[in-house]
Amino acid sequence: MAMQCRAQDSTHVIPDSVARKRQWLVGGLSVAGYGGSLLLLNEAWYSQYPRRSFHSFDDSGEWLQVDKVGHAWSAYNLSRASTAAWQWAGLPQRKAVWVGSASGFAYLTVIELLDAHSERWGWSWADMGANFGGSFLFAVQESAWKEQRIQFKFSAHKINYEPALRNRSDDLYGSSLPERLLKDYNGQTYWLSFNLRSFAPRSKLPAWLNLSAGYGASGLFGGFENLSRDANGAITFDRRDIRRYRQWYLAPDIDLTKIKTRSKVLKTAFSLLNSFKIPAPAIEFSEGKIRGRWMAF
């Protein structure tokens, strides 16, 4: 009789032969997906700039750390997706968590190595710390609670800049909607979304109800300051009159993974979409003031 193992993300038993095939499939797709995306990233992004030997760069003060939070979000969700794939392949829960978390962290480490050999960037210990923090947040929750009571989410919206800032924003963040959503730090918000029922299991709160704390920033038209110079040191952009400030939010949220459904397609879709914060009313804390927002993206 064939040996059998239990998949950690389902209630049915997976035959050992099926598990082995799934593990080969997940491993192959992981190598192909990670490798292919890195090759595309290198060609589309890093090949445009001169290469040099390994070097580091302290960018911990750039962009009011919005980019660092973005690194942590990426590591968290890569680790979460990879772990789910390995659980589907039949790995024991604990092993799937550590393999998934390690692979998510390793992928971002390779990207950091590309930075380290690019003239424009450099190896960033701040980036590495953020990457580790994101993967660790996922792994420690999965190990301690076997669920994600605190989820890491992202939201963004396109900002229509005034004409005087349009060229600068297009140069920094691109002009298309996808570019702006991915690059424009002024329009991004990152959220830690707390599932209330998980922390109060005896309560009558809906299982899907979350409370989210968000972080973003505004007034960012340069990494360290709103100033740019050309190769000769001449100032090409100077808007140091624009205040750079942090934004903090508090808003309700929905944990899509807690919505009951028998459809495997919907379960997968809800899990993927749960990386993103659903727009909702919010309270904003910024510039020493408290503001109400009808809808925060």
ABEGO torsion letter per residue (X at the ends): XBBBBBBAABABBBBAAAAAAAAAAAAAAAAAAAAAAAAAAAAAAAAABBBBBBBBBBAAABGGGAAAAAAAAAAAAAAAAAAAAAAAAGBBAAAAAAAAAAAAAAAAAAAAAAAAABAABBBBAAAAAAAAAAAAAAAAAAAAAGBBABBBBBBBBBBBBBAAAAAAAAAAAEABAAAAAAABAAABBBBBBBBAAAABAABABBAABBBBBBBBBBGBAEAABBBBBBAAGBBABBBAABBBBBBBBBBBBBBAAABBBABAAAAAAAAAAAABBBBBBBBBBBGGBBBBBABBX
